[in-house]
Amino acid sequence: GLSSFSMLNYFQKDLKRGVRLMQQLDLQDELCRTRQRFLKKHSGMEQYLRREKALLLVLMLFVCAHKLSVLFAASSELTVSGLIGAMLGIGLPAFFALAVYSGRWQYGLFFFLLGGYLAFDLFDFGVTTLPRLLNGSLVLAGSPLWLYCLALTEALCAAVSFFAACWLTLVPKNRTFAELARRMNIECGRIARESGQQDG
């Protein structure tokens, strides 16, 4: 009797797991159909989403490369505040990149600020630090190679930031696709919530 009860209990748990798995598969299928419906209805949207994703990934790669260059350049004098600043320097652009990817193109305006800050910092480097390095009046404890790498990654990061900001916010077609992507994400979220409520 006890063994039969244990076996029945096991089968009930296994059945529940199977039902949950089927519900998850049904949810994924419905989300996929919703996404495909949006993409088919709006020609060019799929290409936009691919390009947007690639652009944001490239931008974040340059941001990370720049912050790593900052850390290596200042490795001999690295402080906790400098490390926190580097983490914020990666985390803040990542937050805005995710917001843009979710369909809120207005957050792309942040990359104008990022590009402007980096460009100003690069200009300051070219006006003050670089001439002193070239004429020998500024002597570094180590090799100046990381300083030049820092300037290069900063220039690339600034250029990509400005390009991303312009592409995301100034092109009307891209703003329209971003708004459609936001609606698609809202619809998928609604479907997922309703499915969760039914499971509960």
Buried (B, 14 or more C-beta within 10 A) or exposed (E): EEEEEEEEEEEEEEEEEEEEEEBEEEBEEBBEEBBEEBBEEBEEBBEBBEEBEEBBEBBBEBBBBBBBBBBBBBEEEBEEEBEEEBEEBBEEBBEBBEBBBBBBBEBBBBBBEBBBBBBEBBEEBEEEBBEEBEEEEBEEEEEBEBBBBBBBBBBBBBBBBBBBBBBBBEBEEBBBBBEBBBEBBEBBEEBBEEBEEEEE
